[in-house]
Amino acid sequence: VQLQASGGGLVQAGGSLRLSCATTGRTLSRYGMGWFRQAPGKEREFVAAISWSAGGTSYRDLLKGRFTISRDIAKNTVYLQMNSLKPEDTAVYYCGAVLLSTAMYGSRWYDPALYEYWGQGTLVTVSS
């Protein structure tokens, strides 16, 4: 599976961005797709995840209501809609793919060590 993240950029606080993660290479029916982010000097942290087939979602608690993950099966693409952005959202955002079985069918979406494939990351900078 190859993942290509895009959509990052510079935005003012309160603004919105939509990130995309285009996938190629194999069917994702047995996978979940996750978004993570990593700020300078910090560990990679879970943002959101979605089951490719069933569409079930999970979010980092503090981001619920501002961020929305979705997928377009026909386009083989996962999206992360980010609204009401804050300076603390500044980070490189990565998309990853994890086998549903490995992630315990959603109970361990948050663990980046379980993800099998990663995109290259896209930088989001939120100015105050």
Backbone hydrogen bonds, N-H to C=O, Kabsch-Sander energy under -0.5 kcal/mol:
donor,donor_aa,acceptor,acceptor_aa,energy
2,Q,24,T,-3.0
4,Q,22,A,-2.2
6,S,20,S,-2.4
9,G,123,L,-0.7
11,V,125,T,-2.6
13,A,127,S,-2.4
14,G,85,L,-3.2
15,G,12,Q,-2.3
17,L,82,M,-2.1
19,L,80,L,-2.7
20,S,6,S,-2.7
21,C,78,V,-2.3
22,A,4,Q,-2.5
23,T,76,N,-2.8
24,T,2,Q,-2.0
31,Y,28,L,-2.3
32,G,98,V,-3.3
33,M,50,I,-3.1
34,G,96,G,-2.6
35,W,48,A,-3.4
36,F,94,Y,-3.0
37,R,45,E,-2.4
38,Q,92,V,-2.2
42,K,39,A,-2.3
45,E,37,R,-3.2
47,V,35,W,-2.6
48,A,35,W,-1.6
49,A,58,S,-2.3
50,I,33,M,-2.6
51,S,56,G,-2.5
52,W,31,Y,-2.0
55,G,51,S,-1.7
58,S,49,A,-2.0
60,R,47,V,-2.5
63,L,60,R,-1.9
64,K,60,R,-0.8
64,K,61,D,-1.1
65,G,67,F,-0.5
66,R,63,L,-2.0
67,F,63,L,-2.1
68,T,81,Q,-2.3
70,S,79,Y,-1.8
72,D,77,T,-3.0
73,I,71,R,-0.6
76,N,72,D,-0.7
76,N,73,I,-0.8
77,T,72,D,-1.7
78,V,21,C,-2.2
79,Y,70,S,-3.1
80,L,19,L,-2.2
81,Q,68,T,-3.0
82,M,17,L,-3.3
82,M,80,L,-0.6
83,N,66,R,-2.2
83,N,81,Q,-0.5
84,S,14,G,-0.6
85,L,15,G,-2.4
89,D,86,K,-2.3
90,T,87,P,-1.8
91,A,124,V,-1.9
92,V,38,Q,-2.3
93,Y,91,A,-0.6
93,Y,122,T,-3.1
94,Y,36,F,-2.7
96,G,34,G,-2.5
97,A,117,Y,-2.1
98,V,32,G,-2.7
100,L,30,R,-2.9
103,A,99,L,-2.2
104,M,101,S,-1.3
105,Y,100,L,-3.6
106,G,103,A,-0.9
107,S,104,M,-1.4
108,R,103,A,-2.2
109,W,106,G,-1.1
111,D,108,R,-1.5
114,L,111,D,-1.6
115,Y,112,P,-1.3
116,E,97,A,-2.2
117,Y,97,A,-1.7
119,G,95,C,-2.7
122,T,93,Y,-2.2
124,V,91,A,-2.9
125,T,9,G,-2.8
127,S,11,V,-2.4
127,S,125,T,-0.6
